[in-house]
């Protein structure tokens, strides 16, 4: 496993733990539709969040959230639609969140952005 893959897995683990500690129930990790995936699907009450996790081990490539492009958002929305058909409930409310994790000199910093984008 590459170091980048290991760091990505660490970021997803940190994000899932962060959410669980704040009352979210993790419904799925790595929910796939073909080659496309949603990192985390989590529920708190009627709210279901489809969460994209992005991490950066250095600042060389900019803030992690810049990597969630319009094309990536459309992909996530397509996979979310599939998840809703398979697992959704009529009373559920859905949103798209993002979690950015950056490495500083001495620690990892997690930023959760609720309702990070909307599908038009």
DORO-741619 format. One record per residue (C-alpha): x, y, z; residue in one letter; residue number from 1. Coordinates in steps of 0.2 Angstrom, whole numbers, plus 5000, padded with zeros to 4 digits. Example, Ala and Ser with C-alpha at 12.3 -4.5 7.8 and 13.67 -1.06 7.14 Angstrom:
% DORO-741619
@xx:5062 | yy:4978 | zz:5039 | residu:a | num:1
@xx:5068 | yy:4995 | zz:5036 | residu:s | num:2
//
This chain:
% DORO-741619
@xx:5000 | yy:5000 | zz:5000 | residu:x | num:1
@xx:5007 | yy:5017 | zz:4995 | residu:x | num:2
@xx:5010 | yy:5031 | zz:5008 | residu:x | num:3
@xx:4997 | yy:5041 | zz:5000 | residu:x | num:4
@xx:4984 | yy:5027 | zz:5001 | residu:x | num:5
@xx:4989 | yy:5025 | zz:5019 | residu:x | num:6
@xx:4987 | yy:5043 | zz:5023 | residu:x | num:7
@xx:4970 | yy:5043 | zz:5014 | residu:x | num:8
@xx:4964 | yy:5028 | zz:5024 | residu:x | num:9
@xx:4970 | yy:5037 | zz:5040 | residu:x | num:10
@xx:4960 | yy:5053 | zz:5035 | residu:x | num:11
@xx:4944 | yy:5043 | zz:5032 | residu:x | num:12
@xx:4947 | yy:5034 | zz:5049 | residu:x | num:13
@xx:4949 | yy:5051 | zz:5058 | residu:x | num:14
@xx:4934 | yy:5058 | zz:5049 | residu:x | num:15
@xx:4923 | yy:5043 | zz:5054 | residu:x | num:16
@xx:4929 | yy:5044 | zz:5072 | residu:x | num:17
@xx:4925 | yy:5063 | zz:5073 | residu:x | num:18
@xx:4908 | yy:5060 | zz:5066 | residu:x | num:19
@xx:4904 | yy:5046 | zz:5078 | residu:x | num:20
@xx:4910 | yy:5056 | zz:5093 | residu:x | num:21
@xx:4897 | yy:5069 | zz:5088 | residu:x | num:22
@xx:4882 | yy:5058 | zz:5087 | residu:x | num:23
@xx:4883 | yy:5052 | zz:5069 | residu:x | num:24
@xx:4880 | yy:5034 | zz:5065 | residu:x | num:25
@xx:4891 | yy:5028 | zz:5051 | residu:x | num:26
@xx:4880 | yy:5019 | zz:5039 | residu:x | num:27
@xx:4893 | yy:5015 | zz:5025 | residu:x | num:28
@xx:4911 | yy:5018 | zz:5021 | residu:x | num:29
@xx:4917 | yy:5017 | zz:5003 | residu:x | num:30
@xx:4899 | yy:5015 | zz:4996 | residu:x | num:31
@xx:4903 | yy:5011 | zz:4977 | residu:x | num:32
@xx:4894 | yy:5012 | zz:4961 | residu:x | num:33
@xx:4905 | yy:5005 | zz:4948 | residu:x | num:34
@xx:4922 | yy:5015 | zz:4950 | residu:x | num:35
@xx:4914 | yy:5029 | zz:4959 | residu:x | num:36
@xx:4913 | yy:5030 | zz:4978 | residu:x | num:37
@xx:4906 | yy:5040 | zz:4993 | residu:x | num:38
@xx:4919 | yy:5040 | zz:5007 | residu:x | num:39
@xx:4906 | yy:5040 | zz:5021 | residu:x | num:40
@xx:4887 | yy:5040 | zz:5023 | residu:x | num:41
@xx:4882 | yy:5045 | zz:5040 | residu:x | num:42
@xx:4865 | yy:5047 | zz:5049 | residu:x | num:43
@xx:4860 | yy:5058 | zz:5064 | residu:x | num:44
@xx:4841 | yy:5057 | zz:5066 | residu:x | num:45
@xx:4832 | yy:5060 | zz:5049 | residu:x | num:46
@xx:4848 | yy:5068 | zz:5042 | residu:x | num:47
@xx:4859 | yy:5058 | zz:5031 | residu:x | num:48
@xx:4875 | yy:5066 | zz:5025 | residu:x | num:49
@xx:4886 | yy:5060 | zz:5010 | residu:x | num:50
@xx:4903 | yy:5065 | zz:5015 | residu:x | num:51
@xx:4918 | yy:5067 | zz:5005 | residu:x | num:52
@xx:4935 | yy:5066 | zz:5014 | residu:x | num:53
@xx:4950 | yy:5075 | zz:5007 | residu:x | num:54
@xx:4967 | yy:5075 | zz:5015 | residu:x | num:55
@xx:4984 | yy:5084 | zz:5012 | residu:x | num:56
@xx:5000 | yy:5079 | zz:5020 | residu:x | num:57
@xx:5008 | yy:5095 | zz:5013 | residu:x | num:58
@xx:5002 | yy:5112 | zz:5008 | residu:x | num:59
@xx:5010 | yy:5110 | zz:4991 | residu:x | num:60
@xx:4994 | yy:5106 | zz:4982 | residu:x | num:61
@xx:4983 | yy:5119 | zz:4991 | residu:x | num:62
@xx:4968 | yy:5116 | zz:5003 | residu:x | num:63
@xx:4960 | yy:5099 | zz:5002 | residu:x | num:64
@xx:4943 | yy:5105 | zz:4998 | residu:x | num:65
@xx:4949 | yy:5113 | zz:4982 | residu:x | num:66
@xx:4950 | yy:5095 | zz:4976 | residu:x | num:67
@xx:4931 | yy:5093 | zz:4977 | residu:x | num:68
@xx:4928 | yy:5099 | zz:4959 | residu:x | num:69
@xx:4911 | yy:5101 | zz:4951 | residu:x | num:70
@xx:4914 | yy:5085 | zz:4941 | residu:x | num:71
@xx:4918 | yy:5076 | zz:4958 | residu:x | num:72
@xx:4902 | yy:5083 | zz:4965 | residu:x | num:73
@xx:4892 | yy:5077 | zz:4951 | residu:x | num:74
@xx:4900 | yy:5059 | zz:4953 | residu:x | num:75
@xx:4896 | yy:5059 | zz:4972 | residu:x | num:76
@xx:4878 | yy:5065 | zz:4968 | residu:x | num:77
@xx:4876 | yy:5050 | zz:4956 | residu:x | num:78
@xx:4882 | yy:5038 | zz:4969 | residu:x | num:79
@xx:4871 | yy:5046 | zz:4982 | residu:x | num:80
@xx:4856 | yy:5044 | zz:4971 | residu:x | num:81
@xx:4859 | yy:5025 | zz:4970 | residu:x | num:82
@xx:4862 | yy:5024 | zz:4989 | residu:x | num:83
@xx:4845 | yy:5033 | zz:4992 | residu:x | num:84
@xx:4836 | yy:5021 | zz:4980 | residu:x | num:85
@xx:4843 | yy:5006 | zz:4990 | residu:x | num:86
@xx:4843 | yy:5012 | zz:5008 | residu:x | num:87
@xx:4834 | yy:5029 | zz:5009 | residu:x | num:88
@xx:4818 | yy:5032 | zz:5019 | residu:x | num:89
@xx:4804 | yy:5043 | zz:5014 | residu:x | num:90
@xx:4807 | yy:5054 | zz:5029 | residu:x | num:91
@xx:4826 | yy:5056 | zz:5027 | residu:x | num:92
@xx:4833 | yy:5073 | zz:5023 | residu:x | num:93
@xx:4850 | yy:5073 | zz:5013 | residu:x | num:94
@xx:4865 | yy:5084 | zz:5012 | residu:x | num:95
@xx:4883 | yy:5084 | zz:5005 | residu:x | num:96
@xx:4897 | yy:5087 | zz:5018 | residu:x | num:97
@xx:4915 | yy:5088 | zz:5016 | residu:x | num:98
@xx:4929 | yy:5085 | zz:5028 | residu:x | num:99
@xx:4946 | yy:5092 | zz:5025 | residu:x | num:100
@xx:4961 | yy:5085 | zz:5035 | residu:x | num:101
@xx:4978 | yy:5094 | zz:5034 | residu:x | num:102
@xx:4995 | yy:5090 | zz:5042 | residu:x | num:103
@xx:5004 | yy:5104 | zz:5051 | residu:x | num:104
@xx:5021 | yy:5102 | zz:5058 | residu:x | num:105
@xx:5015 | yy:5093 | zz:5074 | residu:x | num:106
@xx:4997 | yy:5087 | zz:5071 | residu:x | num:107
@xx:4982 | yy:5084 | zz:5059 | residu:x | num:108
@xx:4969 | yy:5097 | zz:5058 | residu:x | num:109
@xx:4951 | yy:5092 | zz:5054 | residu:x | num:110
@xx:4938 | yy:5104 | zz:5047 | residu:x | num:111
@xx:4920 | yy:5098 | zz:5044 | residu:x | num:112
@xx:4910 | yy:5108 | zz:5032 | residu:x | num:113
@xx:4891 | yy:5104 | zz:5034 | residu:x | num:114
@xx:4881 | yy:5106 | zz:5018 | residu:x | num:115
@xx:4897 | yy:5110 | zz:5008 | residu:x | num:116
@xx:4887 | yy:5110 | zz:4992 | residu:x | num:117
@xx:4870 | yy:5107 | zz:4984 | residu:x | num:118
@xx:4865 | yy:5098 | zz:4968 | residu:x | num:119
@xx:4856 | yy:5110 | zz:4956 | residu:x | num:120
//
